[in-house]
Amino acid sequence: MWNRRDEDRTQQRQPAQTHREPEPVRPAAAPATPTYSMPASPSNAAVIGPTVVIRGDIVAKEDLFINGTVEGTLQLEGNRLAVGPRGKVKAQIVAREVLIQGSVEGDIEAKDKITIKNDGTLVGDIQVAGIVIEDGAYFKGSIDIIRPTSGNAQKANEPKVVNTPVAS
């Protein structure tokens, strides 16, 4: 009785409840742009964005991620090169590891591994210790598999000198 005004106010604030049909479950949509991985430690990686065009020689002592256009030579000895899905590279490349999701034209020398993802394109000759070419990737060129050189491997091939006493 005394709280009648309060009851009227709370009824006015609450919308009328209607019966709603649950929405059908839809599968998650695929991302508009392909996903790609940045180099191992992004804080130490240099990034060439999609609107950047570079012509010339690049020498780096850090990982490099290219999503733009590069023409020339890339010297990344001991480091990793990642070519993103929008990356276009026409260069001679020397790196420890190369990941290709975009387009690369030129010869590559990699100490460890080259990975060509399913949307990646590589036209050129490669020298590498290991290679991964995913289904859907395009590769045209020659592959020269090299054995990784380490101090232990070289010592294993050297002749051993053994001093044994001769019985008299």
DSSP file (Angstrom, degrees, kcal/mol; ACC not computed):
  #  RESIDUE AA STRUCTURE BP1 BP2  ACC     N-H-->O    O-->H-N    N-H-->O    O-->H-N    TCO  KAPPA ALPHA  PHI   PSI    X-CA   Y-CA   Z-CA
    1    1 A M    >         0   0    0      0, 0.0     3,-1.0     0, 0.0     4,-0.2   0.000 360.0 360.0 360.0 -57.4    0.0    0.0    0.0
    2    2 A W  T 3   +     0   0    0      1,-0.2     3,-0.4     2,-0.1     4,-0.2   0.770 360.0  51.6 -74.4 -23.0    2.6    2.6    1.0
    3    3 A N  T 3> S+     0   0    0      1,-0.2     4,-2.0     2,-0.1    -1,-0.2   0.179  75.5 109.6 -96.7  17.1    5.1    1.2   -1.5
    4    4 A R  H <> S+     0   0    0     -3,-1.0     4,-2.1     1,-0.2    -1,-0.2   0.899  75.8  51.5 -63.6 -40.7    2.7    1.2   -4.4
    5    5 A R  H  > S+     0   0    0     -3,-0.4     4,-2.1     1,-0.2    -1,-0.2   0.897 109.0  51.7 -63.1 -39.8    4.5    4.1   -6.2
    6    6 A D  H  > S+     0   0    0      1,-0.2     4,-2.1     2,-0.2    -1,-0.2   0.898 108.9  50.6 -64.0 -39.6    7.8    2.3   -5.9
    7    7 A E  H  X S+     0   0    0     -4,-2.0     4,-1.8     1,-0.2    -1,-0.2   0.895 109.1  51.3 -65.4 -39.5    6.3   -0.9   -7.4
    8    8 A D  H  X S+     0   0    0     -4,-2.1     4,-1.7     1,-0.2    -1,-0.2   0.892 109.3  50.9 -64.2 -39.5    4.9    1.1  -10.3
    9    9 A R  H  X S+     0   0    0     -4,-2.1     4,-1.8     1,-0.2    -2,-0.2   0.916 109.6  48.7 -66.1 -43.5    8.4    2.6  -11.0
   10   10 A T  H  X S+     0   0    0     -4,-2.1     4,-1.4     1,-0.2    -1,-0.2   0.857 110.5  51.7 -66.7 -33.3   10.2   -0.7  -11.0
   11   11 A Q  H  < S+     0   0    0     -4,-1.8    -1,-0.2     1,-0.2    -2,-0.2   0.860 109.2  50.7 -69.7 -34.1    7.6   -2.2  -13.4
   12   12 A Q  H  < S+     0   0    0     -4,-1.7    -2,-0.2     1,-0.2    -1,-0.2   0.849 108.3  52.5 -71.7 -33.3    8.0    0.8  -15.7
   13   13 A R  H  < S+     0   0    0     -4,-1.8    -1,-0.2    -5,-0.1    -2,-0.2   0.845  95.2  77.8 -71.9 -34.2   11.8    0.4  -15.8
   14   14 A Q  S  < S-     0   0    0     -4,-1.4     3,-0.1    -5,-0.2     2,-0.0  -0.651  84.1-128.4 -82.2 124.5   11.7   -3.3  -16.7
   15   15 A P        -     0   0    0      0, 0.0     2,-0.2     0, 0.0    -2,-0.1  -0.318  35.6 -90.6 -67.6 153.5   11.0   -3.9  -20.4
   16   16 A A        -     0   0    0      1,-0.1     2,-0.5    -4,-0.1    -4,-0.0  -0.458  44.5-122.7 -64.8 131.0    8.3   -6.3  -21.2
   17   17 A Q        -     0   0    0     -2,-0.2     2,-0.3    -3,-0.1    -1,-0.1  -0.645  32.4-173.8 -82.1 126.6    9.7   -9.8  -21.5
   18   18 A T        -     0   0    0     -2,-0.5     2,-0.6    -3,-0.0     0, 0.0  -0.848  32.0-103.6-116.2 155.7    9.1  -11.4  -24.9
   19   19 A H        -     0   0    0     -2,-0.3     2,-0.4     1,-0.0    -2,-0.0  -0.681  40.3-166.5 -81.0 121.1    9.9  -14.9  -25.9
   20   20 A R        -     0   0    0     -2,-0.6     3,-0.0     3,-0.0    -3,-0.0  -0.896  18.5-127.9-112.1 139.0   13.0  -14.9  -28.2
   21   21 A E        -     0   0    0     -2,-0.4     2,-0.1     1,-0.1     0, 0.0  -0.632  35.9-107.4 -77.1 137.6   14.1  -17.8  -30.3
   22   22 A P        -     0   0    0      0, 0.0    -1,-0.1     0, 0.0     3,-0.1  -0.413  36.8-110.6 -65.4 142.6   17.8  -18.7  -29.7
   23   23 A E        -     0   0    0      1,-0.1     3,-0.0    -2,-0.1     2,-0.0  -0.488  36.9-103.9 -73.3 143.1   20.0  -17.6  -32.6
   24   24 A P        -     0   0    0      0, 0.0     2,-0.4     0, 0.0    -1,-0.1  -0.351  37.5-106.1 -65.8 148.0   21.5  -20.5  -34.6
   25   25 A V        -     0   0    0     -3,-0.1     0, 0.0    -2,-0.0     0, 0.0  -0.625  38.0-161.1 -77.0 126.3   25.1  -21.3  -33.9
   26   26 A R        -     0   0    0     -2,-0.4     3,-0.1    -3,-0.0     2,-0.0  -0.863  22.0-109.6-109.3 143.1   27.3  -20.1  -36.8
   27   27 A P        -     0   0    0      0, 0.0     2,-0.1     0, 0.0    -1,-0.0  -0.384  46.7 -92.4 -66.8 149.8   30.8  -21.4  -37.5
   28   28 A A        -     0   0    0      1,-0.1     2,-0.1    -2,-0.0     0, 0.0  -0.388  44.4-116.9 -63.2 135.7   33.5  -18.9  -36.8
   29   29 A A        -     0   0    0      1,-0.1    -1,-0.1    -2,-0.1     3,-0.1  -0.465  29.4-107.5 -74.1 145.6   34.4  -16.9  -39.9
   30   30 A A        -     0   0    0     -2,-0.1    -1,-0.1     1,-0.1     0, 0.0  -0.439  45.4 -93.3 -69.1 146.8   37.9  -17.3  -41.2
   31   31 A P        -     0   0    0      0, 0.0    -1,-0.1     0, 0.0     4,-0.1  -0.303  28.1-126.5 -62.3 147.1   40.1  -14.2  -40.7
   32   32 A A  S    S+     0   0    0     -3,-0.1    -2,-0.1     2,-0.1     0, 0.0   0.868  96.5  38.5 -64.1 -37.5   40.1  -11.7  -43.6
   33   33 A T  S    S-     0   0    0      1,-0.0    -1,-0.0     0, 0.0     0, 0.0  -0.894  99.2-101.4-114.2 146.7   43.9  -11.8  -43.8
   34   34 A P        -     0   0    0      0, 0.0     2,-0.2     0, 0.0    -2,-0.1  -0.276  38.3-116.1 -62.5 148.4   46.0  -14.9  -43.3
   35   35 A T        -     0   0    0     -4,-0.1     2,-0.3    49,-0.1     0, 0.0  -0.575  36.8-179.9 -83.0 150.9   47.7  -15.2  -39.9
   36   36 A Y        -     0   0    0     -2,-0.2     2,-0.4    48,-0.0    48,-0.1  -0.980  24.7-115.6-148.1 158.4   51.5  -15.2  -39.8
   37   37 A S        -     0   0    0     -2,-0.3     3,-0.1     1,-0.0    62,-0.1  -0.787  22.1-134.5-102.3 139.5   54.1  -15.4  -37.2
   38   38 A M        -     0   0    0     -2,-0.4    27,-0.0     1,-0.2    -1,-0.0  -0.358  44.8 -76.0 -76.8 165.2   56.5  -12.7  -36.2
   39   39 A P        -     0   0    0      0, 0.0    -1,-0.2     0, 0.0     6,-0.1  -0.125  61.1 -84.8 -58.2 166.2   60.2  -13.5  -35.8
   40   40 A A  S    S+     0   0    0      1,-0.2    -2,-0.1    -3,-0.1     5,-0.0   0.823 118.9  21.6 -47.1 -51.4   61.2  -15.2  -32.6
   41   41 A S    >   -     0   0    0      1,-0.1     3,-2.0     2,-0.0     4,-0.4  -0.873  67.4-164.9-124.0  99.6   61.5  -12.1  -30.4
   42   42 A P  G >  S+     0   0    0      0, 0.0     3,-1.0     0, 0.0    -1,-0.1   0.760  86.6  64.9 -56.3 -27.3   59.5   -9.2  -31.7
   43   43 A S  G 3  S+     0   0    0      1,-0.3    -2,-0.0     3,-0.0     0, 0.0   0.802 110.3  37.9 -67.1 -25.6   61.3   -6.7  -29.4
   44   44 A N  G <  S+     0   0    0     -3,-2.0    19,-0.4    -5,-0.1     2,-0.4   0.316 100.4  99.7-103.6   7.6   64.6   -7.5  -31.3
   45   45 A A    <   -     0   0    0     -3,-1.0     2,-0.4    -4,-0.4    19,-0.2  -0.755  64.2-139.2-101.0 140.4   63.0   -7.7  -34.8
   46   46 A A  E     -a   64   0A   0     17,-2.7    19,-2.9    -2,-0.4     2,-0.4  -0.761  20.9-152.1 -90.2 142.2   63.0   -5.1  -37.4
   47   47 A V  E     -a   65   0A   0     -2,-0.4     2,-0.6    17,-0.2    19,-0.2  -0.966  13.0-163.0-123.2 130.3   59.7   -4.7  -39.3
   48   48 A I  E     -a   66   0A   0     17,-3.0    19,-3.3    -2,-0.4    20,-0.5  -0.947  28.2-142.5-108.8 110.2   59.2   -3.5  -42.8
   49   49 A G    >   -     0   0    0     -2,-0.6     3,-1.6    18,-0.2    20,-0.2  -0.060  24.0 -96.6 -74.1 172.1   55.5   -2.6  -43.1
   50   50 A P  T 3  S+     0   0    0      0, 0.0    -1,-0.1     0, 0.0    16,-0.0   0.686 120.9  49.4 -65.3 -20.8   53.1   -3.1  -46.1
   51   51 A T  T 3  S+     0   0    0     17,-0.1     2,-0.4     2,-0.0    17,-0.1   0.409  90.0 101.3 -98.3   3.1   53.5    0.4  -47.4
   52   52 A V    <   -     0   0    0     -3,-1.6    17,-2.6     2,-0.0     2,-0.4  -0.728  49.1-170.1 -94.4 135.0   57.3    0.4  -47.3
   53   53 A V  E     -b   69   0A   0     -2,-0.4     2,-0.4    15,-0.2    17,-0.2  -0.993   6.4-175.8-122.8 125.2   59.4   -0.1  -50.5
   54   54 A I  E     -b   70   0A   0     15,-2.6    17,-2.4    -2,-0.4     2,-0.5  -0.982   8.2-174.7-125.2 131.9   63.2   -0.6  -50.1
   55   55 A R  E     +b   71   0A   0     -2,-0.4     2,-0.3    15,-0.2    17,-0.2  -0.985  53.0  38.6-125.1 119.4   65.7   -0.9  -53.0
   56   56 A G  E    S-b   72   0A   0     15,-3.2    17,-1.2    -2,-0.5     2,-0.4  -0.966  93.6 -30.7 144.1-161.1   69.3   -1.7  -52.0
   57   57 A D  E     -b   73   0A   0     -2,-0.3     2,-0.5    15,-0.2    17,-0.2  -0.789  43.9-164.1-100.7 136.4   71.3   -3.8  -49.6
   58   58 A I  E     -b   74   0A   0     15,-2.7    17,-3.1    -2,-0.4     2,-0.5  -0.983   7.2-179.6-120.6 124.1   70.1   -4.7  -46.1
   59   59 A V  E     +b   75   0A   0     -2,-0.5     2,-0.3    15,-0.2    17,-0.2  -0.991  14.4 172.3-121.2 123.1   72.6   -6.0  -43.5
   60   60 A A        -     0   0    0     15,-2.5    19,-0.1    -2,-0.5     4,-0.1  -0.968  36.3-161.8-136.1 148.1   71.1   -6.8  -40.2
   61   61 A K  S    S+     0   0    0     -2,-0.3     2,-0.3     2,-0.1    15,-0.1  -0.144  81.0  59.6-114.2  34.1   72.2   -8.4  -36.9
   62   62 A E  S    S-     0   0    0     18,-0.1   -17,-0.2    17,-0.0    17,-0.1  -0.944  98.2 -76.6-149.7 166.7   68.6   -9.0  -35.8
   63   63 A D        -     0   0    0    -19,-0.4   -17,-2.7    -2,-0.3     2,-0.4  -0.324  46.2-151.0 -65.4 152.5   65.5  -10.8  -37.0
   64   64 A L  E     -ac  46  81A   0     16,-2.5    18,-2.6   -19,-0.2     2,-0.5  -0.995  12.1-165.0-133.6 133.3   63.6   -9.2  -39.9
   65   65 A F  E     -ac  47  82A   0    -19,-2.9   -17,-3.0    -2,-0.4     2,-0.6  -0.979  11.2-165.4-117.5 122.0   59.9   -9.3  -40.8
   66   66 A I  E     +ac  48  83A   0     16,-3.1    18,-3.2    -2,-0.5    21,-0.3  -0.931  29.2 151.1-113.4 119.8   59.0   -8.1  -44.3
   67   67 A N        +     0   0    0    -19,-3.3   -18,-0.2    -2,-0.6    -1,-0.1   0.200  69.2  57.4-122.6   9.8   55.4   -7.3  -45.2
   68   68 A G  S    S-     0   0    0    -20,-0.5    20,-2.9   -17,-0.1     2,-0.4  -0.093 100.4 -65.5-113.3-146.9   56.4   -4.7  -47.7
   69   69 A T  E     +bd  53  88A   0    -17,-2.6   -15,-2.6   -20,-0.2     2,-0.4  -0.949  45.2 177.2-117.6 130.2   58.5   -4.7  -50.9
   70   70 A V  E     -bd  54  89A   0     18,-2.4    20,-2.7    -2,-0.4     2,-0.4  -0.999   4.6-179.9-133.9 132.8   62.3   -5.2  -50.9
   71   71 A E  E     +bd  55  90A   0    -17,-2.4   -15,-3.2    -2,-0.4     2,-0.4  -1.000  52.3  36.7-130.7 132.8   64.7   -5.4  -53.9
   72   72 A G  E    S-bd  56  91A   0     18,-2.3    20,-1.5    -2,-0.4     2,-0.4  -0.991  98.3 -27.6 138.6-129.7   68.4   -6.0  -53.6
   73   73 A T  E     -bd  57  92A   0    -17,-1.2   -15,-2.7    -2,-0.4     2,-0.5  -0.962  42.0-156.3-128.5 148.1   70.3   -8.2  -51.1
   74   74 A L  E     -bd  58  93A   0     18,-2.8    20,-2.4    -2,-0.4     2,-0.7  -0.975   7.2-174.0-125.1 116.0   69.5   -9.3  -47.6
   75   75 A Q  E     +bd  59  94A   0    -17,-3.1   -15,-2.5    -2,-0.5    20,-0.2  -0.912  23.1 148.0-111.4 103.2   72.4  -10.3  -45.3
   76   76 A L  E >   + d   0  95A   0     18,-3.6     3,-2.8    -2,-0.7    20,-0.8  -0.240  21.7 179.4-126.9  42.6   71.0  -11.7  -42.0
   77   77 A E  E 3  S+     0   0A   0      1,-0.3     3,-0.1    18,-0.2    18,-0.1  -0.210  74.1  10.2 -53.9 128.9   73.6  -14.2  -41.1
   78   78 A G  E 3  S+     0   0A   0      1,-0.3    -1,-0.3   -17,-0.0     2,-0.2   0.489 117.9  89.3  81.6   3.3   72.8  -15.9  -37.8
   79   79 A N  E <  S-     0   0A   0     -3,-2.8    17,-2.8   -17,-0.1    18,-1.3  -0.755  75.1-103.7-129.8 175.8   69.2  -14.4  -37.8
   80   80 A R  E     - d   0  97A   0     -2,-0.2   -16,-2.5    16,-0.2     2,-0.5  -0.803  19.9-159.7-107.9 139.0   65.8  -15.1  -39.0
   81   81 A L  E     -cd  64  98A   0     16,-2.8    18,-2.6    -2,-0.4     2,-0.5  -0.972   7.4-173.2-116.0 129.5   63.9  -13.7  -42.0
   82   82 A A  E     -cd  65  99A   0    -18,-2.6   -16,-3.1    -2,-0.5     2,-0.7  -0.990   9.3-159.5-122.5 125.6   60.1  -13.8  -42.2
   83   83 A V  E     -cd  66 100A   0     16,-3.1    18,-2.4    -2,-0.5    19,-0.7  -0.918  21.4-143.9-103.2 112.8   58.3  -12.7  -45.3
   84   84 A G    >   -     0   0    0    -18,-3.2     3,-1.7    -2,-0.7    19,-0.2  -0.045  31.1 -89.4 -72.2 176.3   54.6  -11.9  -44.4
   85   85 A P  T 3  S+     0   0    0      0, 0.0    -1,-0.1     0, 0.0   -18,-0.1   0.744 129.8  41.0 -62.9 -24.6   51.6  -12.6  -46.6
   86   86 A R  T 3  S+     0   0    0     16,-0.1     2,-0.2   -20,-0.1   -19,-0.1   0.367  91.9 118.2-101.0   4.3   51.8   -9.2  -48.2
   87   87 A G    <   -     0   0    0     -3,-1.7    16,-2.6   -21,-0.3     2,-0.4  -0.491  41.5-171.8 -76.5 139.1   55.6   -9.3  -48.5
   88   88 A K  E     +de  69 103A   0    -20,-2.9   -18,-2.4    -2,-0.2     2,-0.4  -0.975   8.7 179.8-131.8 117.0   57.3   -9.1  -51.9
   89   89 A V  E     +de  70 104A   0     14,-2.7    16,-2.8    -2,-0.4     2,-0.5  -0.972  19.1 177.8-125.5 128.1   61.0   -9.8  -52.1
   90   90 A K  E     +de  71 105A   0    -20,-2.7   -18,-2.3    -2,-0.4     2,-0.3  -0.874  48.4 109.9-122.0  94.4   63.4   -9.8  -55.1
   91   91 A A  E    S-d   72   0A   0     14,-1.3     2,-0.5    -2,-0.5   -18,-0.3  -0.992  73.4-104.5-161.0 160.4   66.7  -10.4  -53.5
   92   92 A Q  E     -d   73   0A   0    -20,-1.5   -18,-2.8    -2,-0.3     2,-0.4  -0.864  49.4-157.9 -88.7 127.3   69.7  -12.6  -52.8
   93   93 A I  E     +df  74 108A   0     14,-2.8    16,-2.5    -2,-0.5     2,-0.4  -0.918  24.4 179.4-121.6 134.2   69.2  -13.8  -49.2
   94   94 A V  E     +df  75 109A   0    -20,-2.4   -18,-3.6    -2,-0.4     2,-0.3  -0.984  30.3 134.6-127.9 120.1   71.6  -15.1  -46.6
   95   95 A A  E     -df  76 110A   0     14,-2.2    16,-1.6    -2,-0.4   -18,-0.2  -0.953  61.1-116.4-154.5 168.8   70.0  -16.0  -43.2
   96   96 A R  E    S+     0   0A   0    -17,-2.8    16,-3.2   -20,-0.8    17,-0.9   0.903 101.7   5.2 -75.8 -43.7   69.9  -18.6  -40.5
   97   97 A E  E     -df  80 113A   0    -18,-1.3   -16,-2.8    15,-0.2     2,-0.4  -0.998  66.1-160.6-144.7 142.2   66.2  -19.4  -41.1
   98   98 A V  E     -df  81 114A   0     15,-2.3    17,-2.8    -2,-0.3     2,-0.5  -0.991   3.0-170.5-130.0 130.5   63.7  -18.2  -43.7
   99   99 A L  E     -df  82 115A   0    -18,-2.6   -16,-3.1    -2,-0.4     2,-0.5  -0.986  11.1-164.5-118.6 125.1   59.9  -18.3  -43.4
  100  100 A I  E     +df  83 116A   0     15,-3.1    17,-2.9    -2,-0.5    20,-0.3  -0.945  32.5 144.6-119.3 119.1   57.9  -17.4  -46.6
  101  101 A Q  S    S+     0   0    0    -18,-2.4   -17,-0.2    -2,-0.5    -1,-0.1   0.462  76.0  38.9-118.5 -14.5   54.2  -16.6  -46.6
  102  102 A G  S    S-     0   0    0    -19,-0.7    19,-2.4    18,-0.1     2,-0.4   0.207 107.7 -53.1-105.4-133.3   54.4  -14.0  -49.4
  103  103 A S  E     +eg  88 121A   0    -16,-2.6   -14,-2.7   -19,-0.2     2,-0.4  -0.957  45.2 179.6-122.2 130.0   56.5  -13.9  -52.6
  104  104 A V  E     -eg  89 122A   0     17,-2.4    19,-2.3    -2,-0.4     2,-0.5  -0.997   4.8-177.4-130.4 131.1   60.2  -14.3  -52.9
  105  105 A E  E     +eg  90 123A   0    -16,-2.8   -14,-1.3    -2,-0.4     2,-0.2  -0.977  49.8  53.5-127.2 116.7   62.3  -14.2  -56.1
  106  106 A G  S    S-     0   0    0     17,-2.4     2,-0.2    -2,-0.5   -14,-0.2  -0.764  87.4 -57.5 144.2 169.8   66.0  -14.9  -55.8
  107  107 A D        -     0   0    0     -2,-0.2   -14,-2.8    17,-0.2     2,-0.4  -0.548  46.4-158.4 -83.3 145.1   68.5  -17.3  -54.4
  108  108 A I  E     -fh  93 126A   0     17,-2.3    19,-2.3    -2,-0.2     2,-0.5  -0.981  13.5-170.0-128.3 135.2   68.5  -18.2  -50.7
  109  109 A E  E     +fh  94 127A   0    -16,-2.5   -14,-2.2    -2,-0.4     2,-0.4  -0.969  17.4 176.3-121.3 113.0   71.3  -19.6  -48.5
  110  110 A A  E     -fh  95 128A   0     17,-2.7    19,-0.5    -2,-0.5   -14,-0.3  -0.956  25.9-153.6-121.1 134.8   70.0  -20.6  -45.1
  111  111 A K  E    S+     0   0A   0    -16,-1.6   -15,-0.2    -2,-0.4   -14,-0.2   0.890  89.5  11.2 -72.2 -39.9   72.0  -22.3  -42.4
  112  112 A D  E    S-     0   0A   0    -16,-3.2    18,-0.8     1,-0.3     2,-0.3   0.874 118.4 -18.9-105.5 -66.1   69.2  -24.1  -40.7
  113  113 A K  E     -fh  97 130A   0    -17,-0.9   -15,-2.3    16,-0.2     2,-0.4  -0.994  34.1-152.9-153.8 149.5   65.8  -24.2  -42.4
  114  114 A I  E     -fh  98 131A   0     16,-1.7    18,-2.6    -2,-0.3     2,-0.5  -0.999  17.7-168.2-122.2 130.2   63.5  -22.7  -45.1
  115  115 A T  E     -fh  99 132A   0    -17,-2.8   -15,-3.1    -2,-0.4     2,-0.6  -0.982   5.9-166.3-121.0 124.1   59.7  -22.9  -44.6
  116  116 A I  E     -fh 100 133A   0     16,-3.0    18,-2.5    -2,-0.5    21,-0.2  -0.939  18.9-146.6-108.9 112.1   57.3  -22.1  -47.5
  117  117 A K    >   -     0   0    0    -17,-2.9     3,-2.0    -2,-0.6    21,-0.2  -0.171  32.6 -91.8 -73.6 170.8   53.8  -21.8  -46.1
  118  118 A N  T 3  S+     0   0    0      1,-0.3    -1,-0.1    19,-0.1   -17,-0.1   0.755 128.0  40.6 -61.4 -27.0   50.7  -22.8  -48.1
  119  119 A D  T 3  S+     0   0    0    -19,-0.1    -1,-0.3    18,-0.1   -18,-0.1   0.399  96.9 111.0 -97.1   2.8   50.3  -19.2  -49.6
  120  120 A G    <   -     0   0    0     -3,-2.0    18,-2.4   -20,-0.3     2,-0.4  -0.399  49.3-159.9 -83.0 154.9   54.0  -18.7  -50.1
  121  121 A T  E     +gi 103 138A   0    -19,-2.4   -17,-2.4    16,-0.2     2,-0.4  -0.999   9.2 179.1-133.8 130.2   55.8  -18.5  -53.4
  122  122 A L  E     +gi 104 139A   0     16,-2.4    18,-2.3    -2,-0.4     2,-0.5  -0.981   5.4 178.2-134.0 123.0   59.6  -19.0  -54.0
  123  123 A V  E     +gi 105 140A   0    -19,-2.3   -17,-2.4    -2,-0.4     2,-0.3  -0.956  50.2  62.7-122.0 108.9   61.3  -18.8  -57.4
  124  124 A G  S    S-     0   0    0     16,-2.4     2,-0.3    -2,-0.5   -17,-0.2  -0.870  83.3 -70.7 157.3 169.6   65.0  -19.3  -57.1
  125  125 A D        -     0   0    0     -2,-0.3   -17,-2.3    16,-0.2     2,-0.4  -0.661  45.6-160.0 -90.6 143.9   67.8  -21.7  -56.1
  126  126 A I  E     -hj 108 143A   0     16,-2.9    18,-2.5    -2,-0.3     2,-0.5  -0.955  18.6-163.7-130.0 147.0   68.3  -22.6  -52.4
  127  127 A Q  E     +hj 109 144A   0    -19,-2.3   -17,-2.7    -2,-0.4     2,-0.3  -0.994  37.2 142.8-122.3 120.0   71.1  -24.0  -50.3
  128  128 A V  E     -hj 110 145A   0     16,-2.0    18,-2.3    -2,-0.5   -17,-0.2  -0.990  56.2-132.1-157.1 156.7   69.8  -25.2  -47.0
  129  129 A A  E    S+     0   0A   0    -19,-0.5     2,-0.3    -2,-0.3   -16,-0.2   0.824  96.0   9.3 -81.7 -33.6   70.2  -27.8  -44.3
  130  130 A G  E     -h  113   0A   0    -18,-0.8   -16,-1.7   -20,-0.1     2,-0.4  -0.997  65.2-166.2-147.9 148.9   66.4  -28.4  -44.1
  131  131 A I  E     -h  114   0A   0     -2,-0.3     2,-0.4   -18,-0.2   -16,-0.2  -0.994   7.0-166.2-140.2 143.4   63.3  -27.4  -46.0
  132  132 A V  E     -h  115   0A   0    -18,-2.6   -16,-3.0    -2,-0.4     2,-0.5  -0.994   6.8-178.0-127.5 122.9   59.5  -27.5  -45.4
  133  133 A I  E     -h  116   0A   0     -2,-0.4   -16,-0.2   -18,-0.2     3,-0.1  -0.956  17.9-149.0-122.2 110.6   57.1  -26.9  -48.3
  134  134 A E    >   -     0   0    0    -18,-2.5     3,-2.0    -2,-0.5     2,-0.1  -0.340  32.8 -84.3 -76.5 158.4   53.5  -27.0  -47.3
  135  135 A D  T 3  S+     0   0    0      1,-0.3    -1,-0.1    -2,-0.1     3,-0.1  -0.392 118.6  27.4 -58.4 134.2   50.6  -28.1  -49.6
  136  136 A G  T 3  S+     0   0    0      1,-0.4    -1,-0.3    -3,-0.1     2,-0.1   0.210  92.1 124.3  95.7 -14.8   49.5  -25.2  -51.8
  137  137 A A    <   -     0   0    0     -3,-2.0     2,-0.5   -21,-0.2    -1,-0.4  -0.411  55.1-135.2 -75.4 156.0   52.9  -23.5  -51.7
  138  138 A Y  E     +i  121   0A   0    -18,-2.4   -16,-2.4   -21,-0.2     2,-0.4  -0.961  26.9 170.5-116.8 128.4   54.7  -22.7  -55.0
  139  139 A F  E     +i  122   0A   0     -2,-0.5     2,-0.4   -18,-0.2   -16,-0.2  -0.996   7.5 173.9-137.2 131.4   58.4  -23.4  -55.5
  140  140 A K  E     +i  123   0A   0    -18,-2.3   -16,-2.4    -2,-0.4     2,-0.3  -0.959  47.6  53.4-136.7 118.3   60.4  -23.3  -58.7
  141  141 A G  S    S-     0   0    0     -2,-0.4     2,-0.3   -18,-0.2   -16,-0.2  -0.979  82.4 -59.0 155.5-164.1   64.2  -23.7  -58.6
  142  142 A S        -     0   0    0     -2,-0.3   -16,-2.9     2,-0.0     2,-0.5  -0.849  34.3-144.1-116.9 154.0   66.8  -26.1  -57.3
  143  143 A I  E     -j  126   0A   0     -2,-0.3     2,-0.6   -18,-0.2   -16,-0.2  -0.968   9.5-171.7-119.0 126.8   67.5  -27.4  -53.8
  144  144 A D  E     -j  127   0A   0    -18,-2.5   -16,-2.0    -2,-0.5     2,-0.5  -0.939  16.6-149.9-116.8 106.4   71.0  -28.0  -52.6
  145  145 A I  E     -j  128   0A   0     -2,-0.6     2,-0.3   -18,-0.2   -16,-0.2  -0.639  16.2-166.6 -79.1 124.1   70.9  -29.7  -49.2
  146  146 A I        -     0   0    0    -18,-2.3    -2,-0.0    -2,-0.5   -19,-0.0  -0.824  19.8-121.4-110.1 150.7   73.9  -28.8  -47.1
  147  147 A R        -     0   0    0     -2,-0.3     2,-0.1     1,-0.1   -18,-0.1  -0.747  34.3-109.7 -89.2 134.6   75.1  -30.5  -43.9
  148  148 A P        -     0   0    0      0, 0.0     2,-0.6     0, 0.0    -1,-0.1  -0.405  31.7-133.9 -63.1 136.8   75.3  -28.2  -40.9
  149  149 A T        +     0   0    0     -2,-0.1     2,-0.3     4,-0.1     3,-0.0  -0.825  35.3 160.0 -97.5 125.6   78.9  -27.6  -40.0
  150  150 A S     >  -     0   0    0     -2,-0.6     4,-1.9     1,-0.1     5,-0.2  -0.940  51.5-110.4-136.5 161.1   79.8  -27.9  -36.3
  151  151 A G  H  > S+     0   0    0     -2,-0.3     4,-2.0     1,-0.2     5,-0.1   0.870 117.2  52.9 -59.1 -38.0   83.1  -28.5  -34.5
  152  152 A N  H  > S+     0   0    0      1,-0.2     4,-1.8     2,-0.2    -1,-0.2   0.879 106.7  51.6 -67.4 -38.9   82.0  -32.0  -33.5
  153  153 A A  H  > S+     0   0    0      1,-0.2     4,-1.0     2,-0.2    -1,-0.2   0.890 111.1  47.5 -67.1 -38.5   81.1  -33.1  -37.0
  154  154 A Q  H  X S+     0   0    0     -4,-1.9     4,-0.8     1,-0.2     3,-0.5   0.906 111.3  50.5 -69.4 -40.1   84.5  -32.0  -38.3
  155  155 A K  H  < S+     0   0    0     -4,-2.0     3,-0.5     1,-0.2    -1,-0.2   0.837 104.1  59.2 -66.1 -32.1   86.4  -33.7  -35.5
  156  156 A A  H  < S+     0   0    0     -4,-1.8    -1,-0.2     1,-0.2    -2,-0.2   0.819 106.1  48.4 -66.1 -30.0   84.5  -36.9  -36.1
  157  157 A N  H  < S+     0   0    0     -4,-1.0    -1,-0.2    -3,-0.5    -2,-0.2   0.644  92.0  96.1 -85.7 -14.8   85.8  -37.1  -39.7
  158  158 A E  S  < S-     0   0    0     -4,-0.8     2,-0.1    -3,-0.5    -3,-0.0  -0.465  86.0-103.7 -75.6 147.2   89.4  -36.4  -38.8
  159  159 A P        -     0   0    0      0, 0.0     2,-0.4     0, 0.0    -1,-0.1  -0.423  35.0-130.5 -67.9 145.6   91.7  -39.5  -38.4
  160  160 A K        -     0   0    0     -2,-0.1     2,-0.6    -4,-0.1    -4,-0.0  -0.814   8.3-145.1-101.0 137.8   92.5  -40.4  -34.8
  161  161 A V        -     0   0    0     -2,-0.4     2,-0.5     2,-0.0     0, 0.0  -0.898  18.3-172.0-100.9 122.2   96.0  -41.0  -33.5
  162  162 A V        -     0   0    0     -2,-0.6     2,-0.7     2,-0.0    -2,-0.0  -0.965  12.3-153.0-118.9 123.8   96.2  -43.7  -30.9
  163  163 A N        +     0   0    0     -2,-0.5    -2,-0.0     2,-0.0     0, 0.0  -0.858  22.8 170.6 -95.9 113.8   99.4  -44.4  -29.0
  164  164 A T        -     0   0    0     -2,-0.7     2,-0.1     0, 0.0    -2,-0.0  -0.980  34.7-115.4-122.5 135.6   99.5  -48.0  -27.9
  165  165 A P        -     0   0    0      0, 0.0     2,-0.5     0, 0.0    -2,-0.0  -0.401  26.6-129.5 -68.3 144.1  102.6  -49.6  -26.4
  166  166 A V        -     0   0    0     -2,-0.1     2,-0.3     2,-0.0     0, 0.0  -0.814  19.3-126.8 -95.7 129.8  104.1  -52.4  -28.4
  167  167 A A              0   0    0     -2,-0.5    -1,-0.0     1,-0.1     0, 0.0  -0.576 360.0 360.0 -77.5 134.4  104.8  -55.6  -26.5
  168  168 A S              0   0    0     -2,-0.3    -1,-0.1     0, 0.0    -2,-0.0   0.422 360.0 360.0-116.3 360.0  108.3  -56.8  -26.8
